Amino acid sequence: PGNVSGSFGGFVNATDRMSDPIGLSQTFDIDERSGERRAFGRSAGLELYLKKPLTDRLGGLLSYTFSRASRTFGPIETIPGYERPHVLNAALTYDFGRQLRLSTKFVYASGIPGRRATERGEFVFLGDDRSRPFVRLDLKVSKRWVASPNFWWGLYGEVVNATHGVQVVRRVCGASACRDEGPGAITVPSVGIEAAWR
């Protein structure tokens, strides 16, 4: 109905002797020995996808994934350092007529799990002690002028991460508290000119 289509599916997978140095440590400091530690990985989830053509006056898409994953190496069983059980992406575009269009994109992702060190110096990740979720909103407005059937040009203004969302890359937990680490929020506004000829 309303020119909306969609799909729903699920997945289950398992990988033996996988190399996951970033997911097993929640750090990007990789050396020549990082790939030597192998784990057994499992994941399962459900995915929903809906779309309405972006060429319609009102168009958009919605995708949602619920998933869970685990890693086992030696006697340790844990979840990956960057497991995000809930991930939602939504985009909406509206044509006001006369080639004036407003677009927006929304992203939501669960927080990453907290990291604790074992007595052997290995890391385990706690799914019940996650960082704040990642939320981002992008906005774009564009106007086109059609000069001929073969040529058009336009102006646009956009803001990436208009909500100033912060991406946490590590959550380190001690005996009594956890702290989030990561780069500060980056918001990128831009104005541009675009043209096409065929």
N, CA, C and O of each residue as an XYZ file, in Angstrom:
792
protein
N       0.828     -1.209      0.000
C       0.000      0.000      0.000
C       0.864      1.261      0.000
O       1.925      1.292      0.623
N       0.401      2.307     -0.706
C       1.162      3.549     -0.729
C       2.513      3.425     -1.382
O       3.414      4.222     -1.119
N       2.663      2.405     -2.253
C       3.937      2.180     -2.944
C       5.065      1.803     -1.981
O       6.238      2.049     -2.262
N       4.702      1.209     -0.851
C       5.694      0.775      0.144
C       5.950     -0.714     -0.028
O       5.013     -1.503     -0.147
N       7.208     -1.091     -0.039
C       7.578     -2.508     -0.091
C       8.528     -2.805      1.052
O       9.067     -1.891      1.677
N       8.730     -4.065      1.320
C       9.606     -4.394      2.433
C       9.979     -5.857      2.466
O       9.544     -6.658      1.639
N      10.796     -6.176      3.447
C      11.223     -7.562      3.634
C      11.504     -7.789      5.116
O      11.769     -6.855      5.873
N      11.439     -9.053      5.500
C      11.727     -9.451      6.868
C      12.521    -10.745      6.807
O      12.157    -11.664      6.073
N      13.585    -10.824      7.559
C      14.406    -12.027      7.514
C      15.174    -12.234      8.802
O      15.146    -11.408      9.715
N      15.851    -13.351      8.845
C      16.664    -13.667     10.003
C      17.970    -14.296      9.578
O      18.119    -14.720      8.432
N      18.917    -14.359     10.497
C      20.205    -14.972     10.184
C      20.771    -15.648     11.420
O      20.534    -15.220     12.549
N      21.517    -16.702     11.185
C      22.260    -17.418     12.220
C      23.579    -17.818     11.593
O      23.593    -18.388     10.502
N      24.680    -17.537     12.253
C      25.956    -17.994     11.704
C      26.939    -18.327     12.819
O      26.795    -17.886     13.960
N      27.928    -19.107     12.456
C      28.997    -19.487     13.377
C      30.297    -19.557     12.594
O      30.323    -20.030     11.458
N      31.371    -19.084     13.203
C      32.683    -19.083     12.554
C      33.717    -19.615     13.533
O      33.852    -19.103     14.645
N      34.444    -20.641     13.116
C      35.475    -21.224     13.972
C      36.830    -20.612     13.635
O      37.101    -20.272     12.483
N      37.668    -20.479     14.643
C      39.038    -19.962     14.502
C      39.044    -18.597     13.809
O      39.861    -18.337     12.926
N      38.121    -17.737     14.226
C      38.052    -16.412     13.622
C      39.056    -15.475     14.279
O      39.353    -15.582     15.468
N      39.557    -14.573     13.487
C      40.468    -13.536     13.972
C      39.651    -12.268     14.165
O      39.100    -11.736     13.201
N      39.566    -11.777     15.393
C      38.781    -10.586     15.716
C      39.525     -9.755     16.766
O      39.022     -9.573     17.875
N      40.715     -9.249     16.429
C      41.512     -8.545     17.443
C      40.839     -7.285     17.979
O      41.028     -6.948     19.148
N      40.059     -6.578     17.162
C      39.403     -5.362     17.634
C      38.208     -5.714     18.514
O      38.014     -5.109     19.568
N      37.410     -6.685     18.089
C      36.244     -7.087     18.864
C      36.590     -7.773     20.173
O      35.790     -7.745     21.108
N      37.770     -8.393     20.264
C      38.165     -9.075     21.493
C      38.915     -8.169     22.465
O      39.184     -8.570     23.598
N      39.258     -6.951     22.037
C      40.013     -6.062     22.923
C      39.405     -4.669     23.047
O      39.740     -3.928     23.971
N      38.511     -4.305     22.123
C      37.912     -2.972     22.072
C      39.000     -1.903     21.954
O      38.910     -0.833     22.555
N      40.009     -2.215     21.179
C      41.074     -1.263     20.918
C      41.539     -1.431     19.481
O      41.461     -2.520     18.913
N      42.021     -0.347     18.906
C      42.508     -0.375     17.531
C      44.031     -0.502     17.480
O      44.631     -0.365     16.414
N      44.661     -0.766     18.640
C      46.107     -0.979     18.691
C      46.394     -2.430     18.315
O      46.355     -3.318     19.167
N      46.680     -2.663     17.049
C      46.899     -4.018     16.545
C      48.376     -4.189     16.218
O      48.972     -3.348     15.545
N      48.965     -5.284     16.700
C      50.353     -5.586     16.362
C      50.412     -6.928     15.634
O      49.379     -7.517     15.314
N      51.629     -7.403     15.378
C      51.763     -8.634     14.593
C      51.241     -9.865     15.324
O      51.010    -10.891     14.683
N      51.044     -9.804     16.641
C      50.552    -10.956     17.387
C      49.045    -10.917     17.601
O      48.468    -11.881     18.103
N      48.398     -9.809     17.224
C      46.960     -9.669     17.475
C      46.144    -10.732     16.760
O      45.137    -11.199     17.290
N      46.567    -11.120     15.561
C      45.817    -12.091     14.790
C      46.029    -13.521     15.223
O      45.357    -14.417     14.712
N      46.947    -13.768     16.155
C      47.223    -15.137     16.576
C      46.139    -15.706     17.486
O      45.939    -16.920     17.536
N      45.441    -14.830     18.206
C      44.391    -15.310     19.102
C      43.132    -15.549     18.279
O      42.617    -14.639     17.631
N      42.648    -16.779     18.314
C      41.473    -17.153     17.524
C      40.307    -17.455     18.449
O      40.491    -17.914     19.576
N      39.115    -17.192     17.959
C      37.914    -17.395     18.764
C      36.850    -18.106     17.934
O      36.897    -18.133     16.704
N      35.894    -18.677     18.651
C      34.721    -19.229     18.010
C      33.618    -18.192     18.147
O      33.258    -17.809     19.260
N      33.081    -17.736     17.020
C      32.081    -16.677     17.043
C      30.725    -17.147     16.574
O      30.614    -17.947     15.644
N      29.684    -16.637     17.234
C      28.320    -16.952     16.854
C      27.509    -15.662     16.840
O      27.776    -14.737     17.607
N      26.519    -15.614     15.958
C      25.594    -14.487     15.954
C      24.261    -14.931     15.373
O      24.187    -15.868     14.578
N      23.217    -14.240     15.789
C      21.873    -14.505     15.284
C      21.076    -13.218     15.376
O      21.311    -12.394     16.260
N      20.129    -13.047     14.456
C      19.357    -11.825     14.508
C      18.196    -11.810     13.542
O      17.993    -12.737     12.757
N      17.437    -10.728     13.621
C      16.289    -10.489     12.764
C      16.442     -9.132     12.106
O      16.974     -8.202     12.712
N      15.978     -9.009     10.862
C      16.100     -7.762     10.127
C      14.764     -7.406      9.471
O      14.092     -8.255      8.886
N      14.400     -6.127      9.586
C      13.191     -5.602      8.953
C      13.590     -4.449      8.050
O      14.379     -3.590      8.443
N      13.046     -4.428      6.838
C      13.372     -3.366      5.881
C      12.111     -2.915      5.157
O      11.404     -3.737      4.575
N      11.824     -1.618      5.188
C      10.696     -1.031      4.480
C      11.209      0.118      3.628
O      12.118      0.838      4.040
N      10.634      0.298      2.443
C      11.066      1.411      1.602
C       9.915      1.929      0.758
O       9.007      1.194      0.369
N       9.993      3.225      0.492
C       9.085      3.911     -0.409
C       9.985      4.688     -1.362
O      10.860      5.416     -0.893
N       9.815      4.569     -2.670
C      10.778      5.162     -3.615
C      11.114      6.624     -3.303
O      10.223      7.442     -3.078
N      12.388      6.930     -3.295
C      12.829      8.296     -3.022
C      12.450      9.251     -4.139
O      12.537     10.467     -3.969
N      12.031      8.718     -5.276
C      11.590      9.565     -6.379
C      10.137     10.006     -6.206
O       9.683     10.899     -6.921
N       9.393      9.398     -5.268
C       8.041      9.852     -4.972
C       8.102     11.205     -4.270
O       9.157     11.623     -3.794
N       6.955     11.881     -4.213
C       6.939     13.180     -3.521
C       7.368     13.005     -2.065
O       8.152     13.797     -1.542
N       6.851     11.965     -1.419
C       7.295     11.592     -0.080
C       7.893     10.200     -0.181
O       7.192      9.243     -0.510
N       9.170     10.083      0.098
C       9.846      8.794      0.005
C      10.691      8.553      1.231
O      10.923      9.458      2.033
N      11.149      7.327      1.370
C      11.995      7.044      2.517
C      12.278      5.564      2.671
O      11.861      4.738      1.860
N      12.996      5.257      3.732
C      13.291      3.866      4.044
C      13.464      3.717      5.546
O      13.779      4.674      6.254
N      13.252      2.509      6.009
C      13.401      2.173      7.415
C      14.017      0.791      7.497
O      13.521     -0.150      6.878
N      15.087      0.662      8.252
C      15.685     -0.657      8.475
C      15.984     -0.804      9.961
O      16.455      0.126     10.616
N      15.698     -2.000     10.474
C      15.941     -2.282     11.884
C      16.542     -3.671     11.996
O      16.068     -4.618     11.367
N      17.583     -3.785     12.799
C      18.223     -5.075     13.043
C      18.317     -5.318     14.542
O      18.802     -4.468     15.290
N      17.848     -6.486     14.975
C      18.069     -6.955     16.339
C      18.980     -8.162     16.237
O      18.678     -9.108     15.511
N      20.095     -8.139     16.959
C      21.041     -9.252     16.869
C      21.765     -9.449     18.191
O      21.864     -8.538     19.013
N      22.263    -10.648     18.370
C      23.105    -10.983     19.525
C      24.281    -11.799     19.012
O      24.155    -12.562     18.055
N      25.430    -11.628     19.665
C      26.638    -12.321     19.231
C      27.452    -12.742     20.444
O      27.279    -12.206     21.538
N      28.343    -13.710     20.240
C      29.232    -14.164     21.312
C      30.573    -14.569     20.729
O      30.687    -14.889     19.545
N      31.578    -14.550     21.578
C      32.924    -14.994     21.225
C      33.423    -15.919     22.331
O      33.282    -15.615     23.515
N      34.010    -17.058     21.935
C      34.591    -17.994     22.888
C      36.043    -18.236     22.518
O      36.352    -18.632     21.394
N      36.935    -17.993     23.478
C      38.352    -18.323     23.276
C      38.895    -18.875     24.587
O      38.815    -18.230     25.633
N      39.449    -20.080     24.509
C      39.888    -20.762     25.721
C      38.699    -20.956     26.653
O      37.622    -21.343     26.199
N      38.872    -20.694     27.952
C      37.765    -20.863     28.899
C      36.827    -19.661     28.950
O      35.845    -19.676     29.692
N      37.115    -18.634     28.181
C      36.351    -17.380     28.277
C      35.263    -17.331     27.211
O      35.518    -17.568     26.031
N      34.053    -17.020     27.645
C      32.958    -16.752     26.724
C      32.441    -15.348     27.011
O      32.125    -15.015     28.153
N      32.359    -14.537     25.978
C      31.966    -13.147     26.145
C      31.230    -12.686     24.892
O      31.121    -13.431     23.917
N      30.737    -11.479     24.923
C      30.170    -10.893     23.719
C      31.256    -10.053     23.049
O      32.226     -9.685     23.712
N      31.130     -9.739     21.773
C      32.144     -8.900     21.115
C      32.137     -7.488     21.699
O      31.120     -7.016     22.207
N      33.261     -6.844     21.617
C      33.415     -5.503     22.174
C      32.562     -4.450     21.509
O      32.334     -3.386     22.085
N      32.079     -4.725     20.289
C      31.265     -3.733     19.586
C      29.880     -4.263     19.236
O      29.268     -3.834     18.257
N      29.394     -5.199     20.046
C      28.042     -5.690     19.810
C      27.038     -4.576     20.101
O      27.080     -3.945     21.158
N      26.142     -4.347     19.151
C      25.057     -3.379     19.326
C      23.758     -4.115     18.988
O      23.443     -4.278     17.809
N      22.997     -4.565     19.993
C      21.814     -5.391     19.721
C      20.754     -4.710     18.865
O      20.075     -5.373     18.082
N      20.604     -3.398     19.005
C      19.565     -2.686     18.265
C      20.213     -1.638     17.353
O      20.964     -0.780     17.816
N      19.915     -1.720     16.063
C      20.398     -0.734     15.098
C      19.224     -0.325     14.220
O      18.585     -1.162     13.582
N      18.952      0.981     14.198
C      17.831      1.516     13.424
C      18.342      2.607     12.492
O      19.056      3.514     12.918
N      17.974      2.514     11.225
C      18.281      3.551     10.231
C      16.969      3.975      9.582
O      16.168      3.130      9.184
N      16.752      5.272      9.475
C      15.550      5.785      8.827
C      15.925      6.991      7.983
O      16.749      7.810      8.390
N      15.328      7.096      6.825
C      15.554      8.246      5.947
C      14.213      8.674      5.378
O      13.345      7.849      5.093
N      14.065      9.974      5.219
C      12.825     10.535      4.707
C      13.166     11.692      3.784
O      14.041     12.503      4.088
N      12.475     11.766      2.660
C      12.693     12.872      1.734
C      11.334     13.366      1.245
O      10.410     12.583      1.025
N      11.238     14.688      1.082
C       9.975     15.279      0.647
C      10.255     16.314     -0.436
O      11.120     17.177     -0.285
N       9.508     16.209     -1.530
C       9.638     17.143     -2.651
C       8.531     18.190     -2.538
O       7.351     17.867     -2.675
N       8.910     19.444     -2.290
C       7.948     20.525     -2.140
C       7.457     21.054     -3.491
O       6.600     21.936     -3.540
N       7.991     20.526     -4.565
C       7.660     21.029     -5.892
C       8.726     22.011     -6.355
O       9.487     22.554     -5.554
N       8.765     22.228     -7.679
C       9.746     23.132     -8.277
C      11.175     22.731     -7.907
O      12.048     23.582     -7.732
N      11.395     21.419     -7.791
C      12.726     20.855     -7.547
C      13.331     21.272     -6.200
O      14.553     21.308     -6.053
N      12.484     21.582     -5.228
C      12.960     21.884     -3.871
C      12.688     20.674     -3.000
O      11.540     20.252     -2.862
N      13.733     20.110     -2.411
C      13.604     18.855     -1.676
C      14.300     18.951     -0.320
O      15.389     19.513     -0.195
N      13.642     18.388      0.686
C      14.206     18.295      2.033
C      14.407     16.828      2.361
O      13.515     16.009      2.141
N      15.584     16.494      2.889
C      15.906     15.105      3.231
C      16.466     15.039      4.639
O      17.130     15.966      5.103
N      16.195     13.949      5.300
C      16.747     13.735      6.632
C      17.071     12.257      6.819
O      16.422     11.386      6.240
N      18.072     11.994      7.626
C      18.454     10.617      7.942
C      18.664     10.517      9.448
O      19.289     11.385     10.056
N      18.131      9.442     10.047
C      18.238      9.224     11.481
C      18.898      7.876     11.728
O      18.550      6.882     11.091
N      19.853      7.844     12.653
C      20.564      6.610     13.006
C      20.516      6.431     14.515
O      20.777      7.369     15.269
N      20.179      5.221     14.951
C      20.218      4.869     16.375
C      20.926      3.530     16.499
O      20.640      2.600     15.745
N      21.845      3.429     17.442
C      22.525      2.165     17.712
C      22.729      2.020     19.214
O      23.115      2.974     19.890
N      22.470      0.825     19.733
C      22.689      0.558     21.154
C      24.119      0.887     21.541
O      25.020      0.889     20.703
N      24.313      1.165     22.818
C      25.662      1.422     23.309
C      26.520      0.173     23.270
O      26.012     -0.947     23.223
N      27.841      0.382     23.290
C      28.757     -0.753     23.287
C      28.915     -1.283     24.715
O      28.713     -0.536     25.673
N      29.274     -2.566     24.869
C      29.373     -3.142     26.221
C      30.599     -2.639     26.975
O      31.588     -2.206     26.383
N      30.501     -2.711     28.304
C      31.629     -2.348     29.152
C      32.714     -3.411     29.120
O      32.425     -4.600     28.984
N      33.972     -2.976     29.246
C      35.119     -3.893     29.174
C      35.752     -4.050     30.556
O      36.023     -3.069     31.247
N      35.978     -5.294     30.937
C      36.696     -5.591     32.182
C      37.848     -6.544     31.881
O      37.746     -7.408     31.011
N      38.932     -6.372     32.608
C      40.102     -7.235     32.435
C      40.019     -8.415     33.404
O      39.614     -8.254     34.555
N      40.407     -9.608     32.926
C      40.464    -10.787     33.788
C      41.827    -10.831     34.472
O      42.695    -10.000     34.200
N      42.008    -11.806     35.362
C      43.294    -11.954     36.053
C      44.418    -12.277     35.081
O      45.580    -11.976     35.355
N      44.082    -12.892     33.940
C      45.097    -13.251     32.941
C      45.359    -12.119     31.953
O      46.169    -12.264     31.038
N      44.675    -10.992     32.138
C      44.880     -9.871     31.232
C      44.011     -9.914     29.988
O      44.146     -9.067     29.106
N      43.116    -10.900     29.911
C      42.164    -10.942     28.805
C      41.011     -9.990     29.110
O      40.861     -9.536     30.245
N      40.209     -9.690     28.113
C      39.081     -8.799     28.312
C      37.765     -9.551     28.134
O      37.628    -10.391     27.244
N      36.806     -9.236     28.993
C      35.439     -9.708     28.826
C      34.551     -8.469     28.737
O      34.896     -7.407     29.255
N      33.406     -8.619     28.077
C      32.522     -7.483     27.839
C      31.156     -7.750     28.443
O      30.609     -8.846     28.323
N      30.616     -6.733     29.091
C      29.397     -6.860     29.869
C      28.223     -6.233     29.134
O      28.174     -5.017     28.953
N      27.278     -7.065     28.709
C      26.138     -6.560     27.971
C      25.152     -5.790     28.829
O      24.338     -5.028     28.307
N      25.216     -5.985     30.166
C      24.282     -5.266     31.034
C      24.863     -3.948     31.527
O      24.260     -3.299     32.382
N      26.004     -3.542     31.017
C      26.637     -2.279     31.433
C      27.151     -1.570     30.182
O      28.358     -1.501     29.950
N      26.238     -1.053     29.391
C      26.588     -0.468     28.104
C      26.768      1.045     28.190
O      26.282      1.706     29.108
N      27.484      1.560     27.200
C      27.633      3.007     27.074
C      26.312      3.613     26.614
O      25.362      2.893     26.307
N      26.263      4.932     26.572
C      25.056      5.566     26.034
C      24.939      5.209     24.551
O      25.953      4.990     23.889
N      23.725      5.149     24.030
C      23.555      4.790     22.616
C      24.073      5.897     21.698
O      24.258      7.043     22.108
N      24.299      5.515     20.453
C      24.707      6.484     19.442
C      23.467      6.935     18.690
O      22.711      6.114     18.172
N      23.260      8.250     18.633
C      22.112      8.837     17.944
C      22.631      9.931     17.024
O      23.419     10.783     17.433
N      22.175      9.895     15.772
C      22.635     10.898     14.811
C      21.508     11.295     13.876
O      20.733     10.447     13.434
N      21.417     12.583     13.575
C      20.431     13.094     12.635
C      21.160     13.948     11.601
O      21.885     14.877     11.956
N      20.968     13.633     10.329
C      21.528     14.420      9.224
C      20.385     15.145      8.518
O      19.281     14.612      8.410
N      20.648     16.350      8.044
C      19.638     17.149      7.355
C      20.205     17.681      6.044
O      21.385     18.022      5.967
N      19.365     17.752      5.012
C      19.804     18.301      3.731
C      18.634     18.970      3.033
O      17.532     18.423      2.999
N      18.866     20.154      2.473
C      17.889     20.823      1.641
C      18.565     21.132      0.310
O      19.708     21.587      0.282
N      17.859     20.887     -0.789
C      18.461     21.098     -2.103
C      17.438     21.713     -3.055
O      16.236     21.471     -2.950
N      17.943     22.501     -3.970
C      17.113     23.138     -4.992
C      17.813     22.978     -6.332
O      18.998     23.286     -6.468
N      17.054     22.483     -7.339
C      17.616     22.291     -8.680
C      16.933     23.201     -9.681
O      15.765     23.560     -9.532
N      17.690     23.565    -10.704
C      17.169     24.309    -11.839
C      17.484     23.514    -13.100
O      18.643     23.201    -13.369
N      16.461     23.194    -13.863
C      16.631     22.412    -15.086
C      16.777     23.392    -16.248
O      15.828     24.087    -16.609
N      17.985     23.439    -16.833
C      18.258     24.361    -17.930
C      17.824     23.792    -19.272
O      17.429     24.538    -20.168
N      17.895     22.475    -19.411
C      17.498     21.820    -20.652
C      17.243     20.352    -20.332
O      17.527     19.915    -19.217
N      16.716     19.583    -21.275
C      16.505     18.154    -21.002
C      17.809     17.417    -20.673
O      17.782     16.334    -20.088
N      18.931     18.000    -21.047
C      20.214     17.322    -20.848
C      21.088     17.944    -19.754
O      22.176     17.441    -19.476
N      20.623     19.034    -19.131
C      21.492     19.702    -18.157
C      20.658     20.302    -17.024
O      19.627     20.934    -17.255
N      21.135     20.085    -15.787
C      20.561     20.761    -14.631
C      21.679     21.120    -13.668
O      22.750     20.515    -13.677
N      21.404     22.126    -12.831
C      22.357     22.486    -11.783
C      21.562     22.820    -10.522
O      20.363     23.093    -10.585
N      22.243     22.793     -9.384
C      21.529     23.027     -8.136
C      22.424     23.468     -6.999
O      23.651     23.426     -7.092
N      21.787     23.887     -5.931
C      22.462     24.275     -4.694
C      21.954     23.368     -3.574
O      20.805     22.926     -3.594
N      22.810     23.101     -2.614
C      22.369     22.322     -1.464
C      23.090     22.792     -0.201
O      24.202     23.317     -0.250
N      22.437     22.592      0.895
C      23.033     22.815      2.214
C      22.709     21.610      3.070
O      21.584     21.110      3.050
N      23.682     21.144      3.818
C      23.440     19.969      4.654
C      24.239     20.051      5.944
O      25.245     20.755      6.039
N      23.763     19.313      6.925
C      24.455     19.198      8.206
C      24.522     17.719      8.545
O      23.492     17.066      8.713
N      25.732     17.194      8.646
C      25.941     15.810      9.068
C      26.113     15.810     10.584
O      26.923     16.564     11.123
N      25.350     14.962     11.265
C      25.353     14.870     12.727
C      24.855     16.177     13.354
O      25.525     16.775     14.196
N      23.677     16.599     12.925
C      23.087     17.834     13.451
C      22.788     17.727     14.947
O      22.727     18.747     15.634
N      22.601     16.518     15.458
C      22.329     16.310     16.883
C      23.605     16.284     17.719
O      23.546     16.166     18.943
N      24.753     16.394     17.062
C      26.046     16.412     17.760
C      26.245     15.134     18.583
O      26.746     15.174     19.707
N      25.835     13.986     17.992
C      25.964     12.703     18.677
C      27.417     12.270     18.817
O      28.225     12.471     17.910
N      27.739     11.678     19.955
C      29.102     11.225     20.265
C      29.209      9.721     20.023
O      28.354      8.957     20.472
N      30.244      9.299     19.324
C      30.492      7.880     19.062
C      31.467      7.347     20.108
O      32.645      7.703     20.088
N      30.997      6.499     21.020
C      31.862      5.888     22.040
C      32.591      4.719     21.405
O      31.961      3.855     20.794
N      33.923      4.677     21.540
C      34.696      3.582     20.949
C      35.240      2.617     21.999
O      35.731      1.542     21.654
N      35.158      2.989     23.277
C      35.637      2.085     24.328
C      34.929      2.437     25.637
O      34.796      3.611     25.983
N      34.480      1.420     26.354
C      33.885      1.626     27.687
C      34.671      0.776     28.663
O      34.552     -0.449     28.670
N      35.469      1.425     29.484
C      36.370      0.742     30.409
C      35.734      0.733     31.792
O      35.383      1.784     32.329
N      35.588     -0.465     32.369
C      34.946     -0.615     33.672
C      35.957     -1.061     34.717
O      36.743     -1.980     34.488
N      35.926     -0.398     35.868
C      36.745     -0.784     37.009
C      35.893     -1.477     38.043
O      34.827     -2.011     37.736
N      36.375     -1.464     39.279
C      35.655     -2.159     40.343
C      34.332     -1.483     40.684
O      33.378     -2.153     41.080
N      34.269     -0.167     40.533
C      33.064      0.534     40.971
C      32.383      1.370     39.902
O      31.216      1.728     40.057
N      33.076      1.687     38.835
C      32.476      2.575     37.831
C      33.046      2.291     36.449
O      34.070      1.622     36.308
N      32.373      2.805     35.445
C      32.811      2.689     34.055
C      32.985      4.085     33.471
O      32.333      5.036     33.900
N      33.868      4.192     32.493
C      34.025      5.469     31.802
C      34.046      5.216     30.293
O      34.600      4.223     29.820
N      33.435      6.132     29.558
C      33.390      6.050     28.108
C      34.547      6.819     27.509
O      34.913      7.896     27.979
N      35.113      6.248     26.466
C      36.208      6.900     25.765
C      35.868      6.989     24.285
O      35.178      6.126     23.741
N      36.350      8.023     23.652
C      36.113      8.187     22.219
C      36.325      9.626     21.807
O      36.455     10.510     22.653
N      36.360      9.859     20.522
C      36.553     11.221     20.045
C      35.328     12.067     20.360
O      34.230     11.539     20.530
N      35.515     13.362     20.438
C      34.396     14.263     20.649
C      33.453     14.234     19.465
O      33.801     13.746     18.390
N      32.262     14.757     19.668
C      31.267     14.775     18.602
C      31.748     15.655     17.442
O      32.336     16.716     17.651
N      31.490     15.198     16.238
C      31.867     15.941     15.040
C      30.595     16.252     14.255
O      29.864     15.347     13.852
N      30.343     17.538     14.043
C      29.218     17.993     13.238
C      29.780     18.713     12.023
O      30.619     19.604     12.159
N      29.323     18.332     10.837
C      29.897     18.872      9.605
C      28.812     19.566      8.786
O      28.011     18.894      8.137
N      28.770     20.906      8.806
C      27.860     21.616      7.911
C      28.549     21.874      6.568
O      29.768     22.041      6.517
N      27.781     21.906      5.499
C      28.386     22.186      4.208
C      27.351     22.805      3.248
O      26.147     22.580      3.372
N      27.860     23.584      2.300
C      27.054     24.181      1.259
C      27.751     23.857     -0.051
O      28.977     23.934     -0.131
N      26.997     23.496     -1.077
C      27.643     23.109     -2.321
C      26.813     23.398     -3.548
O      25.631     23.736     -3.474
N      27.468     23.254     -4.665
C      26.847     23.386     -5.976
C      27.003     22.050     -6.681
O      28.075     21.447     -6.633
N      25.951     21.584     -7.332
C      26.039     20.339     -8.084
C      25.423     20.542     -9.467
O      24.536     21.375     -9.651
N      25.898     19.785    -10.409
C      25.393     19.893    -11.769
C      25.517     18.546    -12.452
O      26.357     17.725    -12.084
N      24.664     18.322    -13.462
C      24.724     17.074    -14.220
C      24.396     17.365    -15.684
O      23.517     18.163    -16.008
N      25.127     16.696    -16.530
C      24.909     16.836    -17.967
C      24.919     15.456    -18.582
O      25.769     14.640    -18.227
N      24.023     15.170    -19.477
C      24.005     13.850    -20.097
C      23.721     13.978    -21.593
O      23.665     12.971    -22.299
